[in-house]
Amino acid sequence: MKSKSEQFADMQQRREKILEMIREDGTVTVKALTETFGLTEATLRSDLRMLQKQGFVQRYHGGATLMTGKQNTGAMLLERQTHLEEKEAIGRLAAQHIENGDTVIFDSGTTTTAITDAISHIRRLSVVTTAVNIALKLGGEPGINILLTGGTFKFPTLSTSGEKAASFFENVLAGKLFLATACISPRLGLSFPSETDIKVKLAMIKSASTVYVVADSSKIDKVSMFALPCDWSNIHYLITDSGISTAQVKAFEALGVKVLVAPLPLKRAM
């Protein structure tokens, strides 16, 4: 039997995972939590009450939603605004791999959004994306054709998701995919705090000739709850920042993944 300190640690870890799920999808139901964690509804309602008391979520009958949802959506702000300097560096490097005339898939997220901030050199481009903010950002640019998928709107990532979003890619042939991830590990692959986007990401990978995973170094050697079931042979490049270690680079390249490292500004590198 676990000690009280171990039980408390388990409870804290579970609540962190629940909050990650809500930050990914914007909302969660008690029913979905019972299926994920295999615990009673009473236990999980208690978790949601605590997260509400801490100011993270707003409870409703049968579930909870992210507290910042309405404010961030109205301002077109993505939920995860962390490691922005690293993501900007990754975005600049990734943009160098986009050429005039390319057909590109952009996944949603802050890192892929950073790529679109760095493609002013492109005059002709076809873009397929699940990201509403990316579609709006590029939609007015001359020479850039935008295809925005359908599906269920997820306000934390300002994106579409679900079966309709995944089916959109059935007839798409793209040269390059820039794929976001929550965590990436040489041993355990790509993983996410929610399974809602797994089918969409697999459909994107199937539609692209070359796949670039874009992830800042804080996500490396981390694991989340739901794994992306694809082989490393489907991933061609990892674009990350200079926080990656030499050992980590070797581990990915041993799997056949080419690692591209974006240097940080000198003030951060010193």
The 8 nearest C-alpha neighbors of each residue, nearest first, counted from 0:
[[1, 2, 3, 6, 5, 4, 9, 7],
 [2, 0, 5, 6, 3, 4, 7, 9],
 [1, 3, 5, 4, 6, 0, 7, 8],
 [2, 4, 6, 5, 7, 1, 8, 0],
 [3, 5, 7, 2, 6, 8, 1, 9],
 [6, 4, 8, 2, 7, 3, 1, 9],
 [5, 7, 3, 9, 8, 4, 10, 2],
 [6, 8, 10, 4, 5, 9, 3, 11],
 [7, 9, 5, 11, 10, 6, 12, 4],
 [10, 8, 6, 12, 7, 11, 13, 5],
 [9, 11, 7, 13, 8, 12, 6, 14],
 [12, 10, 8, 14, 13, 9, 7, 15],
 [11, 13, 15, 9, 10, 14, 8, 16],
 [14, 12, 16, 10, 15, 11, 9, 17],
 [15, 13, 17, 11, 16, 12, 18, 46],
 [14, 16, 12, 18, 13, 17, 19, 11],
 [15, 17, 19, 13, 14, 18, 20, 12],
 [18, 16, 14, 20, 19, 15, 13, 21],
 [17, 19, 21, 15, 20, 16, 22, 14],
 [20, 18, 16, 22, 17, 21, 192, 23],
 [19, 21, 17, 23, 192, 18, 193, 22],
 [20, 22, 25, 26, 18, 24, 23, 19],
 [23, 21, 19, 25, 20, 24, 18, 155],
 [22, 24, 20, 21, 25, 155, 19, 193],
 [25, 23, 21, 26, 153, 22, 20, 155],
 [26, 24, 21, 65, 22, 155, 64, 23],
 [25, 27, 64, 21, 24, 63, 65, 28],
 [28, 26, 62, 63, 21, 64, 29, 31],
 [29, 27, 62, 31, 30, 61, 32, 63],
 [28, 30, 32, 62, 31, 61, 33, 40],
 [29, 31, 33, 28, 32, 34, 40, 61],
 [32, 30, 34, 28, 29, 33, 35, 27],
 [33, 31, 35, 29, 34, 30, 36, 28],
 [32, 34, 37, 30, 38, 36, 35, 31],
 [33, 35, 31, 32, 37, 36, 30, 38],
 [34, 36, 32, 33, 37, 31, 38, 30],
 [35, 37, 33, 38, 34, 32, 13, 31],
 [38, 36, 33, 34, 35, 39, 32, 40],
 [39, 37, 33, 36, 40, 42, 43, 34],
 [40, 38, 41, 42, 33, 43, 37, 44],
 [39, 41, 43, 42, 44, 33, 29, 38],
 [40, 42, 44, 39, 43, 45, 38, 46],
 [43, 41, 45, 39, 40, 44, 46, 38],
 [42, 44, 46, 40, 45, 41, 47, 39],
 [45, 43, 47, 41, 46, 42, 40, 48],
 [44, 46, 48, 42, 43, 47, 41, 49],
 [45, 47, 43, 49, 44, 48, 14, 50],
 [48, 46, 50, 44, 49, 45, 51, 43],
 [49, 47, 45, 51, 46, 50, 44, 52],
 [48, 50, 52, 46, 51, 47, 53, 45],
 [51, 49, 47, 53, 52, 48, 55, 56],
 [50, 52, 56, 54, 48, 49, 53, 55],
 [53, 51, 49, 54, 50, 48, 55, 56],
 [54, 52, 50, 51, 55, 49, 56, 48],
 [53, 55, 51, 52, 56, 50, 66, 57],
 [56, 54, 50, 66, 51, 53, 65, 57],
 [57, 55, 66, 65, 51, 64, 54, 50],
 [56, 58, 64, 63, 66, 51, 65, 59],
 [59, 57, 63, 62, 64, 56, 51, 60],
 [58, 60, 62, 63, 61, 57, 64, 28],
 [59, 61, 62, 58, 63, 28, 29, 44],
 [60, 62, 29, 28, 59, 63, 30, 58],
 [63, 61, 28, 29, 59, 27, 60, 58],
 [64, 62, 58, 59, 57, 27, 26, 56],
 [63, 65, 26, 57, 56, 25, 66, 58],
 [66, 64, 56, 25, 68, 67, 26, 21],
 [65, 67, 56, 57, 55, 68, 64, 54],
 [68, 66, 65, 70, 69, 71, 55, 56],
 [69, 67, 65, 71, 70, 66, 72, 154],
 [68, 70, 72, 71, 67, 73, 66, 154],
 [69, 71, 73, 68, 67, 72, 74, 76],
 [72, 70, 76, 74, 68, 73, 69, 75],
 [73, 71, 75, 69, 74, 70, 68, 154],
 [72, 74, 70, 71, 75, 69, 76, 68],
 [73, 75, 71, 72, 76, 70, 69, 77],
 [76, 74, 72, 73, 71, 77, 132, 157],
 [77, 75, 71, 74, 72, 78, 73, 157],
 [76, 78, 156, 155, 79, 157, 75, 80],
 [77, 79, 155, 80, 76, 156, 22, 71],
 [80, 78, 77, 81, 109, 155, 108, 156],
 [79, 81, 78, 83, 77, 82, 109, 76],
 [80, 82, 83, 79, 84, 86, 109, 85],
 [83, 81, 85, 84, 86, 80, 215, 217],
 [84, 82, 86, 81, 85, 87, 80, 109],
 [83, 85, 87, 86, 82, 88, 263, 264],
 [86, 84, 88, 83, 87, 82, 240, 215],
 [85, 87, 83, 89, 110, 88, 84, 90],
 [86, 88, 90, 84, 113, 89, 85, 83],
 [89, 87, 85, 91, 90, 86, 261, 263],
 [90, 88, 86, 92, 87, 261, 91, 239],
 [89, 91, 114, 113, 87, 93, 88, 92],
 [92, 90, 94, 88, 117, 89, 93, 114],
 [91, 93, 89, 95, 94, 90, 261, 88],
 [92, 94, 90, 95, 96, 91, 89, 114],
 [95, 93, 91, 96, 97, 92, 114, 118],
 [94, 96, 93, 92, 97, 91, 98, 118],
 [97, 95, 94, 93, 98, 92, 175, 91],
 [98, 96, 94, 95, 101, 99, 93, 121],
 [99, 97, 101, 100, 96, 121, 95, 124],
 [98, 100, 123, 121, 101, 124, 122, 97],
 [99, 101, 123, 124, 98, 102, 125, 122],
 [102, 100, 124, 99, 98, 103, 125, 174],
 [101, 103, 125, 173, 174, 126, 124, 100],
 [102, 104, 175, 126, 173, 176, 101, 174],
 [105, 103, 176, 127, 128, 126, 177, 175],
 [106, 104, 128, 177, 176, 127, 111, 103],
 [105, 107, 178, 128, 179, 177, 129, 111],
 [108, 106, 130, 129, 158, 111, 156, 105],
 [109, 107, 111, 110, 156, 112, 179, 106],
 [108, 110, 112, 111, 113, 77, 79, 80],
 [111, 109, 113, 86, 112, 108, 90, 114],
 [112, 110, 114, 113, 108, 109, 107, 105],
 [111, 113, 109, 115, 110, 114, 108, 133],
 [112, 114, 90, 110, 116, 111, 87, 115],
 [115, 113, 90, 111, 117, 116, 112, 94],
 [114, 116, 112, 117, 113, 118, 111, 133],
 [117, 115, 113, 114, 118, 112, 119, 90],
 [116, 118, 114, 115, 91, 119, 94, 90],
 [119, 117, 120, 115, 121, 94, 116, 114],
 [118, 120, 121, 117, 116, 122, 115, 94],
 [121, 119, 118, 122, 117, 99, 98, 94],
 [122, 120, 119, 99, 118, 123, 98, 124],
 [121, 123, 142, 99, 120, 124, 143, 141],
 [124, 122, 142, 99, 100, 143, 121, 125],
 [123, 125, 143, 100, 101, 99, 102, 144],
 [126, 124, 102, 144, 143, 145, 103, 101],
 [127, 125, 145, 103, 104, 102, 144, 146],
 [128, 126, 146, 104, 147, 145, 103, 105],
 [129, 127, 105, 147, 130, 104, 106, 126],
 [128, 130, 159, 158, 148, 147, 107, 106],
 [131, 129, 158, 107, 133, 128, 132, 157],
 [130, 132, 134, 158, 133, 157, 135, 129],
 [131, 133, 135, 134, 130, 136, 157, 75],
 [134, 132, 136, 130, 135, 131, 137, 112],
 [135, 133, 131, 138, 137, 132, 136, 130],
 [134, 136, 138, 132, 133, 137, 131, 139],
 [135, 137, 133, 134, 138, 132, 139, 115],
 [138, 136, 140, 134, 139, 135, 133, 143],
 [139, 137, 135, 134, 140, 136, 145, 143],
 [138, 140, 137, 141, 136, 135, 143, 134],
 [139, 141, 137, 138, 143, 142, 136, 144],
 [142, 140, 143, 139, 122, 123, 138, 144],
 [141, 143, 123, 122, 140, 124, 144, 125],
 [144, 142, 124, 123, 141, 140, 125, 145],
 [143, 145, 125, 126, 124, 142, 146, 138],
 [146, 144, 126, 127, 125, 138, 147, 134],
 [145, 147, 127, 126, 128, 148, 144, 125],
 [148, 146, 128, 129, 127, 145, 149, 134],
 [149, 147, 129, 164, 167, 128, 146, 150],
 [148, 150, 164, 163, 159, 147, 151, 167],
 [149, 151, 163, 164, 159, 160, 161, 152],
 [150, 152, 160, 159, 161, 153, 149, 164],
 [151, 153, 159, 158, 154, 160, 150, 157],
 [154, 152, 158, 157, 24, 155, 159, 156],
 [153, 155, 157, 156, 72, 25, 152, 68],
 [156, 154, 78, 25, 157, 77, 153, 23],
 [155, 157, 158, 154, 77, 108, 153, 107],
 [158, 156, 154, 131, 153, 155, 130, 132],
 [159, 157, 130, 156, 129, 153, 131, 152],
 [160, 158, 152, 150, 151, 129, 153, 149],
 [159, 161, 151, 150, 164, 196, 152, 158],
 [160, 162, 164, 163, 150, 151, 195, 165],
 [161, 163, 165, 164, 166, 150, 160, 198],
 [164, 162, 150, 166, 165, 161, 149, 167],
 [163, 165, 150, 149, 160, 167, 148, 161],
 [164, 166, 199, 162, 167, 163, 202, 168],
 [167, 165, 163, 168, 169, 164, 162, 202],
 [168, 166, 164, 165, 169, 148, 163, 170],
 [167, 169, 171, 166, 170, 165, 202, 203],
 [170, 168, 166, 167, 171, 202, 206, 165],
 [171, 169, 168, 172, 167, 206, 166, 173],
 [170, 172, 168, 206, 169, 173, 167, 207],
 [173, 171, 206, 207, 170, 174, 208, 102],
 [174, 172, 207, 102, 175, 103, 206, 171],
 [173, 175, 208, 207, 102, 103, 209, 101],
 [174, 176, 209, 103, 207, 173, 210, 208],
 [177, 175, 104, 210, 207, 103, 211, 178],
 [176, 178, 211, 105, 212, 106, 104, 210],
 [177, 179, 212, 106, 176, 213, 211, 180],
 [180, 178, 213, 212, 106, 214, 108, 177],
 [179, 181, 182, 189, 214, 178, 191, 190],
 [180, 182, 191, 190, 218, 183, 179, 223],
 [183, 181, 218, 221, 190, 222, 180, 189],
 [182, 184, 189, 219, 188, 220, 221, 218],
 [183, 185, 220, 188, 187, 186, 219, 221],
 [186, 184, 188, 251, 187, 250, 183, 220],
 [185, 187, 184, 188, 220, 250, 183, 251],
 [188, 186, 184, 185, 189, 222, 183, 226],
 [187, 189, 184, 183, 185, 186, 190, 226],
 [190, 188, 183, 227, 182, 226, 180, 184],
 [191, 189, 226, 223, 182, 225, 227, 222],
 [190, 192, 223, 225, 181, 193, 224, 226],
 [191, 193, 224, 20, 223, 19, 225, 23],
 [194, 192, 20, 191, 195, 225, 23, 224],
 [193, 195, 197, 196, 225, 191, 192, 198],
 [196, 194, 193, 197, 161, 160, 198, 24],
 [195, 197, 199, 194, 198, 160, 200, 161],
 [196, 198, 200, 194, 199, 195, 227, 201],
 [199, 197, 201, 200, 196, 165, 202, 195],
 [200, 198, 165, 202, 196, 201, 197, 203],
 [199, 201, 203, 197, 202, 198, 196, 204],
 [200, 202, 204, 198, 203, 199, 197, 205],
 [203, 201, 199, 205, 200, 204, 165, 168],
 [204, 202, 200, 206, 201, 205, 199, 168],
 [203, 205, 201, 206, 202, 207, 200, 210],
 [204, 206, 202, 203, 207, 201, 208, 168],
 [207, 205, 203, 172, 204, 171, 173, 202],
 [208, 206, 173, 204, 174, 175, 209, 205],
 [207, 209, 174, 175, 173, 210, 206, 176],
 [210, 208, 175, 207, 174, 235, 176, 211],
 [211, 209, 176, 234, 235, 175, 177, 236],
 [210, 212, 236, 177, 237, 176, 178, 235],
 [211, 213, 178, 237, 177, 179, 236, 238],
 [212, 214, 238, 179, 237, 178, 239, 211],
 [215, 213, 239, 212, 216, 238, 179, 180],
 [214, 216, 239, 217, 240, 218, 85, 86],
 [215, 217, 218, 243, 219, 242, 240, 239],
 [218, 216, 215, 219, 242, 221, 214, 82],
 [219, 217, 182, 216, 221, 215, 183, 181],
 [220, 218, 183, 221, 216, 217, 184, 182],
 [221, 219, 184, 183, 218, 222, 185, 182],
 [220, 222, 182, 219, 218, 183, 184, 223],
 [221, 223, 182, 190, 183, 220, 184, 224],
 [222, 224, 191, 190, 192, 225, 182, 221],
 [225, 223, 192, 191, 190, 226, 222, 193],
 [226, 224, 191, 190, 194, 223, 192, 193],
 [227, 225, 190, 189, 228, 191, 224, 188],
 [226, 228, 189, 190, 229, 197, 225, 188],
 [229, 227, 226, 230, 201, 189, 188, 197],
 [230, 228, 227, 231, 233, 201, 188, 232],
 [229, 231, 232, 233, 228, 234, 188, 227],
 [230, 232, 233, 234, 254, 229, 256, 255],
 [231, 233, 230, 234, 255, 235, 256, 254],
 [234, 232, 231, 230, 235, 229, 210, 204],
 [235, 233, 231, 210, 232, 236, 256, 211],
 [234, 236, 256, 210, 211, 257, 209, 233],
 [237, 235, 211, 257, 256, 258, 234, 212],
 [236, 238, 212, 258, 211, 213, 259, 257],
 [237, 239, 259, 213, 260, 258, 212, 236],
 [238, 240, 215, 260, 214, 89, 216, 261],
 [241, 239, 261, 260, 242, 215, 216, 85],
 [240, 242, 243, 262, 260, 261, 263, 239],
 [241, 243, 216, 240, 244, 217, 215, 239],
 [244, 242, 241, 216, 240, 247, 245, 248],
 [245, 243, 247, 246, 248, 242, 241, 249],
 [244, 246, 248, 247, 249, 243, 250, 242],
 [247, 245, 249, 244, 248, 250, 243, 251],
 [246, 248, 250, 244, 249, 245, 251, 243],
 [249, 247, 245, 251, 246, 250, 252, 258],
 [250, 248, 252, 246, 247, 251, 253, 245],
 [249, 251, 247, 253, 248, 252, 246, 185],
 [252, 250, 254, 253, 248, 256, 249, 185],
 [251, 253, 256, 255, 249, 254, 257, 250],
 [252, 254, 250, 251, 255, 249, 256, 248],
 [255, 253, 252, 251, 256, 231, 250, 185],
 [254, 256, 252, 253, 257, 251, 232, 235],
 [257, 255, 252, 235, 236, 251, 254, 258],
 [256, 258, 236, 252, 235, 237, 255, 259],
 [259, 257, 237, 236, 238, 256, 248, 260],
 [258, 260, 238, 237, 239, 257, 261, 236],
 [261, 259, 240, 239, 241, 238, 262, 258],
 [260, 262, 240, 89, 88, 92, 241, 239],
 [263, 261, 241, 240, 260, 264, 88, 268],
 [262, 264, 268, 267, 88, 265, 241, 261],
 [265, 263, 266, 267, 268, 262, 88, 84],
 [264, 266, 268, 267, 269, 263, 262, 241],
 [267, 265, 264, 268, 269, 263, 262, 84],
 [268, 266, 265, 269, 264, 263, 84, 262],
 [267, 269, 265, 266, 263, 264, 262, 241],
 [268, 267, 266, 265, 264, 263, 262, 241]]
